[in-house]
Amino acid sequence: MPTAIPKKMKRYRTQAVVLGVLYLLGFIFFLNTNPAELPLLLLVIPFMYIFAVVYMTVLLVCGLLRVKSAVFVSLVMSIFGVLLFVLGSLHQLTLRDVMISLALTSLLTWYVIRITNSRST
């Protein structure tokens, strides 16, 4: 007799399929566009795309790992990723900037998880 798939697993499967489609669309977009030829307004789209993909990926992984503050962790990690891309596109990305950003992101993530866990107990 077939067993029913739990509702959460269906949601994770749907999120994984959506992420796969987003990764494919992003690959096609980045492969076929030249940033030098894009209008200024459209230069923002890749950063929004990167934010959304990183957010959804981290949210899916945190959901599978059953992290209580998955939304906050996903948000912080997404902001970190976009920050690195913005600094890189401005030619201001150095190892020192990466280390400072990583330290701040780690500290903020740890703090958010600690606050979330202290509220739930």
C-alpha positions, 0 to 999 in steps of 0.5 A, a space after each residue: 500500500 503506498 504511503 502518503 507523503 507528508 505535507 512538509 515534504 511536498 512543500 520542500 519538493 516544490 521549493 526544490 523544483 522552483 529553485 531548480 527553475 530559478 537556477 536555470 533561468 539565472 544561468 540563461 540570463 547571465 549567459 546571454 546578457 552583457 552588463 555593459 549593454 544593459 540600461 542602468 535600471 536593469 542592472 539592479 535585476 541580477 542583485 535582486 535575483 541573487 538575493 532571492 535565490 540565496 534566500 530561497 536556497 538557505 531557507 530550504 536548507 534551514 527547513 530541512 535541518 529544522 532550524 527554528 529561525 530559518 527566515 532570519 538566517 536566510 535573510 542575513 545570509 542573503 544580505 551577505 551574498 548581495 553585499 559581496 556581489 555589490 562590493 565586487 561590482 564596484 571593484 571594492 572587494 578585498 580579502 579584508 572586506 570579505 573577512 569583515 563582512 563574514 565576521 559581521 554576518 556570523 555574529 548577526 546570525 548567531 545573535 538572531 538564533 540566540 534571541 529566537 531560541 531564548 524566546 521559544 523557551 
